[in-house]
């Protein structure tokens, strides 16, 4: 069981920016593979036809897979490790696949409208973001040893 204080907005944003750099690299590798199959032509409907939709689903799968695999394996992405954060369920244990998937979808919605769902943590009595509250998860700031 993991304990710690609820993570604030600044640490969450910093971890997200770290993860964005790594995800950009992963998406470039994925795109390079897609370009190999299109013989270097852009992956757009005029050159790839219906395969462009497979490509787009793959982009989403890379991002979703990155977060889900990391949350389920250790509770931390690379950015979360750097900022001493861990995603856990409401009782402080490792989250289940269902909770992680729900957190992923709700988290995308929480960040989308000017991060209003994440800024909810300043209104919440336990300082938990809206998507964490709805998915019964939380992000805790781990004390340094």
C-alpha positions as CSV (number, residue, x, y, z in Angstrom):
1,X,0.0,0.0,0.0
2,X,1.4,3.4,-1.0
3,X,0.7,6.5,1.0
4,X,1.5,10.1,0.3
5,X,0.0,13.5,-0.2
6,X,-2.2,14.2,-3.2
7,X,-0.1,15.6,-6.1
8,X,-0.6,19.2,-7.0
9,X,-1.2,20.6,-10.5
10,X,2.4,21.8,-11.1
11,X,3.9,18.3,-10.5
12,X,1.2,16.7,-12.6
13,X,1.9,19.1,-15.5
14,X,5.6,18.7,-15.2
15,X,5.3,14.9,-15.4
16,X,2.9,15.2,-18.4
17,X,5.5,17.3,-20.2
18,X,8.3,14.8,-19.5
19,X,6.0,12.0,-20.8
20,X,5.2,14.1,-23.9
21,X,8.8,14.1,-24.9
22,X,9.0,10.4,-24.6
23,X,5.7,9.9,-26.4
24,X,6.9,12.1,-29.3
25,X,9.8,9.8,-29.8
26,X,7.6,6.7,-29.6
27,X,5.1,8.2,-32.1
28,X,8.0,9.1,-34.5
29,X,9.2,5.5,-34.4
30,X,5.6,4.2,-35.0
31,X,5.2,6.7,-37.9
32,X,8.6,5.6,-39.4
33,X,7.3,2.1,-39.5
34,X,4.1,3.3,-41.2
35,X,6.1,5.2,-43.7
36,X,8.0,2.1,-44.5
37,X,4.8,0.4,-45.6
38,X,3.7,3.4,-47.6
39,X,7.1,3.5,-49.3
40,X,7.8,7.0,-47.9
41,X,4.5,8.5,-49.0
42,X,2.6,10.6,-46.4
43,X,0.0,8.7,-44.4
44,X,-3.1,10.6,-45.6
45,X,-6.3,9.4,-47.2
46,X,-5.1,10.2,-50.8
47,X,-2.0,8.1,-50.5
48,X,-2.9,5.5,-47.9
49,X,-6.6,5.1,-48.5
50,X,-8.5,3.4,-45.7
51,X,-5.2,2.5,-44.0
52,X,-5.0,6.0,-42.7
53,X,-7.6,5.1,-40.1
54,X,-5.6,2.1,-39.0
55,X,-2.6,4.4,-38.6
56,X,-4.6,6.9,-36.5
57,X,-5.9,4.1,-34.3
58,X,-2.3,3.0,-33.9
59,X,-1.3,6.5,-32.8
60,X,-4.0,6.4,-30.1
61,X,-3.0,2.8,-29.1
62,X,0.7,3.8,-28.6
63,X,-0.3,6.7,-26.3
64,X,-2.9,4.6,-24.4
65,X,-0.5,1.6,-24.2
66,X,2.3,3.8,-22.8
67,X,0.1,5.0,-19.9
68,X,-1.7,1.8,-19.2
69,X,1.3,-0.4,-19.2
70,X,3.2,1.9,-16.9
71,X,0.3,2.5,-14.5
72,X,-0.4,-1.2,-14.3
73,X,3.2,-2.3,-14.0
74,X,4.6,0.2,-11.5
75,X,2.0,3.0,-11.1
76,X,4.5,5.4,-12.6
77,X,5.4,6.7,-16.1
78,X,8.8,8.1,-16.7
79,X,7.6,11.6,-16.0
80,X,5.9,10.5,-12.8
81,X,9.2,8.8,-11.6
82,X,11.1,12.0,-12.2
83,X,8.6,14.0,-10.1
84,X,8.1,11.3,-7.4
85,X,4.4,10.6,-8.3
86,X,2.5,7.4,-8.4
87,X,-1.0,6.6,-9.6
88,X,-2.8,4.2,-7.2
89,X,-6.3,3.1,-6.5
90,X,-8.4,4.8,-3.8
91,X,-6.9,2.5,-1.1
92,X,-3.3,3.1,-2.1
93,X,-2.8,-0.2,-4.0
94,X,-1.9,-0.8,-7.6
95,X,-4.8,0.0,-9.9
96,X,-6.7,-2.6,-11.9
97,X,-6.9,-2.6,-15.7
98,X,-10.5,-1.3,-15.5
99,X,-9.6,1.6,-13.2
100,X,-6.6,2.4,-15.4
101,X,-8.6,2.4,-18.6
102,X,-11.3,4.5,-17.1
103,X,-8.6,6.9,-15.7
104,X,-7.1,7.2,-19.1
105,X,-10.3,8.1,-20.9
106,X,-11.5,10.5,-18.1
107,X,-8.0,12.0,-17.9
108,X,-8.0,12.9,-21.5
109,X,-11.3,14.6,-21.0
110,X,-10.1,16.3,-17.8
111,X,-7.1,17.8,-19.5
112,X,-8.8,18.8,-22.7
113,X,-10.9,21.8,-21.6
114,X,-8.1,24.0,-20.3
115,X,-7.3,21.4,-17.6
116,X,-10.4,22.2,-15.7
117,X,-10.9,18.6,-14.6
118,X,-7.4,18.5,-13.2
119,X,-7.7,22.0,-11.6
120,X,-10.7,20.5,-9.8
121,X,-8.2,19.3,-7.2
122,X,-8.1,22.8,-5.7
123,X,-11.9,22.6,-5.1
124,X,-12.0,19.0,-3.9
125,X,-11.8,18.5,-0.1
126,X,-9.2,15.7,-0.5
127,X,-7.3,17.5,-3.3
128,X,-8.1,14.8,-5.9
129,X,-8.6,15.7,-9.6
130,X,-12.0,15.0,-11.1
131,X,-10.9,12.1,-13.3
132,X,-9.2,10.5,-10.3
133,X,-12.4,10.9,-8.2
134,X,-14.5,9.4,-10.9
135,X,-12.2,6.5,-11.6
136,X,-11.6,5.8,-7.9
137,X,-7.8,6.4,-8.3
138,X,-5.4,9.1,-7.1
139,X,-2.0,10.4,-7.8
140,X,0.2,10.7,-4.7
141,X,3.4,12.6,-4.2
142,X,5.9,10.2,-2.7
143,X,8.1,11.3,0.1
144,X,11.8,11.3,-0.7
145,X,13.8,8.7,1.2
